[in-house]
Amino acid sequence: MSPVTAPLSFEAILNRGRMLSDGIPFADIRAAEAVAADGSDVDWFDLWMARADFYEDLGTAAIEAGNGISGGEWLWNASLSAHYAQFMWFHDPARREAGQRRKVELFDRAAPHFSRPGERIEIPLGGVAIPGYLRLPGPAPDDGPVPCCVLIGGLESTKEESHLFENLCLTRGMATFAFDGPGQGELFFDVKLGPDFEHYTGAVVDHLVDRDEIDADRIGVLGRSLGGHYAPRSAAADDRFAACCAWGACFDLSDLDSMPPHTRRGFLYVTGIEDQDRAALHLRDSINLAPVAERISCPTLLLHGAHDAIFGMEQVEKYRDGLVNADLEVQVEEDGDHCCHNMAHLVRPRMADWLADRLEAAR
């Protein structure tokens, strides 16, 4: 089979640290490991979609019984299971895209029942709608507007996966707005990865500054993995951002050829370009901070794991050399893997604290 059509093994897909820190229950991961160990014919996609069905049934029953908060959390668990069913399923677009739509549908049903509800918002731009969720922490002590953190996913991390990080922001007095941009989540169906992600982030900010609940002078942006490129790129284009956090050093895609095969496959996939050489050229042209890095002027945090198998340490040095006009703080975790998923309990609260400090959130 070609690199594009060959399925991955369970072990290649199973990212324990990331899945646990995003909210997949430990028992479900152990069950997946057991399936892999006994040579069962059940494949990865089917296993996790079955878990989505299981949690959907729990959530639906809880809501019907009047237990909305539990129901919302179980529906979110169903959405997260559907997310992980399809997140590396690039060799089988039909099922991947069915899993993507299922994930969205489940999250849409979950969001109104969260203790801090999610409001689905679709922002028009260029003939498409940017899908996102606004969540509010409650009014500030003076009943005034609150700061907001815009959350950007990566290659295959999407708005539905940010739920637990949103909770970290909300408990620190910040609103959150998580959205899908070009090549991501449900917007992938309309717009593939390209060089203009900052236009979509700008449209999000245009919406937020018109909301009475949001303080237009205290808006930050955080991007995860490939979002570690999109967040600073957005800050370079829009001086309305008061703080920027790059959760993973992705200055450019000079590492594309040395990435793990399944990651490289994913990058090629989200371009929508069938010819792999053309897709690779498009990626390198689209993902490059060098032309805009000096325009970033807001305080910026870069968090990176020294053992990141996707983005090498030379990417960190490119941030140091390129962000010459930003107050740049670099945190490299010597034991960290990609986005430090193996130590999420340490780094995620720290990023939320950093954002809350820079945005002067009431805590």
C-alpha positions in Angstrom: 0.0 0.0 0.0 1.1 3.6 -0.6 1.9 5.8 2.5 -1.5 7.6 1.9 -3.7 4.5 1.9 -2.0 2.2 4.4 -3.8 2.1 7.8 -1.9 2.6 11.0 -1.5 0.1 13.7 -3.2 0.6 17.1 0.2 1.3 18.7 1.0 4.0 16.1 -2.3 5.8 16.8 -2.6 5.3 20.5 -1.3 8.6 22.1 -1.8 7.8 25.7 -0.7 11.1 27.2 -2.6 13.3 24.8 -5.8 11.2 25.1 -5.7 11.1 28.9 -5.1 14.8 29.2 -7.8 15.7 26.8 -10.3 13.6 28.8 -10.4 10.1 27.4 -11.1 7.8 30.4 -8.2 5.6 31.5 -10.4 2.6 31.4 -11.2 3.2 27.7 -7.5 3.4 26.9 -6.9 0.2 28.7 -9.7 -1.5 26.8 -8.1 -0.3 23.5 -4.8 -1.7 24.6 -6.5 -5.0 25.3 -8.0 -5.1 21.9 -4.6 -4.5 20.3 -3.0 -7.2 22.4 -5.4 -10.0 21.6 -5.4 -9.5 17.9 -9.1 -8.7 17.6 -10.5 -7.9 14.2 -12.1 -4.7 15.6 -10.3 -1.7 14.1 -9.5 1.6 15.8 -12.2 3.6 14.2 -15.0 1.1 15.0 -13.8 0.8 18.6 -13.9 4.5 19.4 -17.2 5.1 17.5 -18.7 2.3 19.7 -17.5 4.3 22.8 -19.1 7.4 21.3 -22.4 5.5 21.0 -22.1 4.2 24.6 -21.6 7.7 26.0 -24.3 9.2 23.8 -26.8 6.8 25.3 -25.7 7.7 28.8 -25.9 11.4 28.1 -29.3 11.3 26.4 -30.7 9.3 29.3 -29.3 11.7 31.9 -30.7 14.8 30.1 -34.1 13.1 29.8 -34.0 12.4 33.5 -33.3 16.0 34.3 -29.6 15.6 35.0 -28.3 18.1 32.4 -24.8 18.6 33.6 -24.0 14.9 33.7 -25.7 14.5 30.4 -23.7 17.3 28.8 -20.4 15.8 30.1 -21.3 12.3 28.8 -22.2 13.8 25.4 -18.9 15.6 25.4 -17.2 12.3 26.2 -19.1 10.8 23.2 -17.8 13.7 21.0 -14.3 13.2 22.2 -14.5 9.4 21.5 -15.6 10.2 17.9 -12.8 12.7 17.6 -10.2 10.1 18.5 -11.9 7.6 16.2 -11.0 9.7 13.2 -8.1 11.9 14.2 -5.5 9.9 12.4 -7.8 8.1 9.9 -6.3 9.9 6.8 -6.2 6.7 4.7 -10.0 6.4 4.8 -11.5 9.8 4.0 -15.1 8.6 4.0 -15.0 7.2 7.5 -12.8 10.0 8.8 -15.2 12.6 7.5 -18.2 10.7 8.9 -16.5 10.7 12.3 -15.8 14.4 12.1 -19.5 15.1 11.5 -20.5 12.8 14.3 -18.1 14.5 16.7 -19.6 17.9 15.8 -23.2 16.8 16.2 -22.5 15.3 19.6 -20.6 18.4 20.9 -23.5 20.6 19.6 -25.8 18.7 21.8 -23.4 18.7 24.8 -22.5 22.4 24.8 -25.7 23.9 26.2 -25.6 21.6 29.2 -22.1 22.5 30.4 -21.9 24.2 33.8 -20.6 27.1 31.8 -22.5 26.6 28.6 -21.0 26.8 25.2 -22.8 29.1 22.7 -22.3 27.9 19.1 -21.5 30.9 16.8 -21.0 30.9 13.1 -19.0 33.9 11.8 -19.4 34.7 8.1 -16.3 35.2 6.0 -15.9 34.9 2.3 -18.9 32.8 1.7 -18.3 30.3 4.5 -19.1 30.3 8.2 -16.4 29.9 10.8 -17.7 27.6 13.5 -16.9 28.2 17.1 -18.0 28.1 20.7 -18.0 31.0 23.1 -18.0 30.2 26.8 -18.2 32.8 29.6 -16.9 32.5 33.1 -19.6 34.5 34.7 -19.5 38.3 35.3 -16.5 39.9 36.8 -16.9 41.3 40.4 -17.9 44.7 39.0 -20.2 43.1 36.4 -18.0 44.4 33.7 -16.7 42.7 30.6 -14.2 39.9 30.9 -11.0 38.9 29.1 -11.2 36.2 26.5 -8.7 33.7 25.1 -9.1 32.6 21.5 -8.2 28.9 21.2 -6.8 27.5 18.0 -6.2 23.8 17.2 -3.6 22.2 15.1 -3.3 19.6 12.3 -6.0 17.4 13.7 -6.9 18.9 17.0 -10.1 20.9 16.8 -12.4 23.1 18.9 -14.2 20.1 20.5 -10.9 18.9 21.9 -10.2 22.1 23.8 -12.9 21.6 26.4 -10.7 20.8 29.4 -8.3 23.7 28.6 -11.3 26.0 28.3 -12.2 24.9 31.8 -8.8 26.0 33.0 -9.4 29.4 31.5 -12.9 29.8 32.8 -12.0 29.1 36.4 -9.4 31.8 36.1 -11.9 34.4 35.0 -11.4 34.3 31.2 -14.0 33.6 28.5 -12.9 31.3 25.7 -13.6 31.1 22.0 -12.5 27.9 20.3 -13.0 27.7 16.5 -12.0 25.7 13.5 -10.0 27.4 10.8 -8.9 26.3 7.3 -8.1 22.6 7.1 -9.4 22.0 10.6 -12.5 20.1 11.9 -15.7 20.9 10.2 -14.3 23.9 8.2 -12.1 21.4 6.4 -15.1 20.5 4.3 -15.2 24.1 2.9 -11.7 25.4 3.2 -8.4 23.5 3.1 -5.1 24.5 4.7 -3.7 27.7 3.2 -1.5 30.7 3.9 -4.2 33.0 5.3 -5.3 31.6 8.6 -4.9 35.0 10.2 -7.9 36.3 8.2 -10.1 33.8 10.0 -8.8 34.7 13.4 -9.3 38.4 12.6 -13.0 37.7 11.8 -13.3 36.0 15.2 -11.8 39.0 16.9 -14.2 41.3 14.9 -17.0 39.3 16.5 -15.6 39.3 20.0 -15.0 43.0 20.2 -18.6 43.6 19.5 -19.8 41.4 22.4 -20.7 43.4 25.6 -19.4 40.5 27.7 -15.9 40.7 26.3 -13.2 43.3 27.1 -11.9 44.3 23.7 -8.5 45.3 25.3 -8.0 41.9 26.9 -8.1 39.3 24.2 -5.4 36.7 24.0 -4.7 33.8 21.6 -3.4 30.3 22.2 -2.5 27.8 19.5 -1.7 24.1 20.0 0.8 22.1 17.8 0.3 23.6 14.3 -1.7 26.2 16.2 1.7 27.2 17.6 2.2 28.7 14.2 -1.3 30.0 13.7 -1.5 31.9 17.0 1.7 34.0 16.6 0.8 34.5 12.9 -2.5 35.8 14.0 -0.9 38.1 16.5 1.5 39.4 13.8 -1.5 40.4 11.7 -3.7 41.8 14.5 -2.5 44.2 17.2 -5.8 43.7 19.1 -4.2 40.6 20.7 -2.8 41.5 24.2 -1.1 38.1 24.7 -0.1 35.1 22.6 0.8 31.5 23.6 2.4 29.1 21.2 1.8 25.6 22.6 4.5 23.8 20.6 7.2 25.4 18.4 6.0 25.4 14.7 7.9 28.3 13.1 7.8 26.6 9.7 7.6 23.2 8.1 11.2 22.7 7.4 10.8 19.5 9.5 8.1 18.0 7.1 10.3 15.3 5.6 11.6 14.0 9.0 8.2 14.0 10.7 6.6 10.6 11.7 4.9 9.2 8.6 1.4 9.4 10.0 1.9 13.1 10.8 3.3 13.9 7.4 0.4 12.1 5.9 -2.0 14.3 7.8 -0.3 17.5 6.7 -0.6 16.4 3.1 -4.2 15.4 3.5 -5.5 18.7 4.9 -4.1 20.6 1.9 -6.7 18.9 -0.3 -4.0 18.5 -3.0 -3.7 14.9 -4.3 -0.2 15.3 -5.8 2.1 14.9 -2.8 5.0 17.0 -4.2 2.7 19.9 -4.9 1.1 19.5 -1.5 4.5 19.6 0.3 5.4 22.7 -1.6 2.1 24.3 -0.7 2.7 23.4 3.0 6.1 24.9 3.1 4.9 28.1 1.4 1.8 28.4 3.7 3.4 27.6 7.1 6.3 30.0 7.6 6.5 32.7 10.2 9.7 34.3 8.9 8.1 37.0 6.8 5.9 38.2 9.6 7.6 37.3 12.9 9.0 40.8 13.6 5.5 42.2 13.5 4.6 40.3 16.7 4.7 42.9 19.6 2.5 41.4 22.3 3.9 39.3 25.2 4.4 35.8 23.8 4.9 32.5 25.5 6.5 29.5 23.7 6.1 26.1 25.4 8.0 23.2 23.8 9.0 19.7 24.7 12.6 18.8 24.1 11.6 15.3 22.9 9.0 16.6 20.4 9.1 14.1 17.5 7.3 16.4 15.1 8.9 19.8 15.6 12.7 19.8 16.4 14.5 22.1 18.8 15.8 24.2 15.9 12.2 25.5 15.6 12.6 27.0 19.1 15.7 28.9 18.0 13.8 30.2 15.0 11.3 31.7 17.4 14.1 33.3 19.5 15.7 34.8 16.3 12.5 35.8 14.6 10.3 37.4 17.4 12.6 40.4 17.8 9.9 42.8 18.8 7.9 40.6 21.2 8.5 40.1 24.9 9.2 36.4 24.3 9.3 33.8 27.1 10.5 30.4 26.1 9.8 27.4 28.3 11.4 24.1 27.1 10.5 21.0 29.2 13.5 18.7 29.1 11.2 15.7 29.7 8.4 16.9 27.4 7.2 15.2 24.2 5.0 16.9 21.5 3.1 19.7 23.2 4.3 18.2 26.5 1.2 15.9 26.4 3.2 13.5 28.8 3.2 16.2 31.5 -0.1 18.0 30.8 -1.0 18.3 34.5 2.0 20.6 34.9 2.2 22.7 31.8 -1.5 23.3 31.0 -2.3 25.1 34.3 0.9 27.1 33.9 -0.2 28.3 30.4 -3.6 29.2 31.7 -2.0 31.1 34.6 0.3 33.0 32.2 -2.6 34.0 30.1 -4.7 35.1 33.1 -1.8 37.2 34.3 -1.2 38.9 31.0 -4.9 39.5 30.4 -5.4 40.7 34.0 -8.2 38.2 34.7 -10.1 38.4 38.0 -9.3 35.2 39.9 
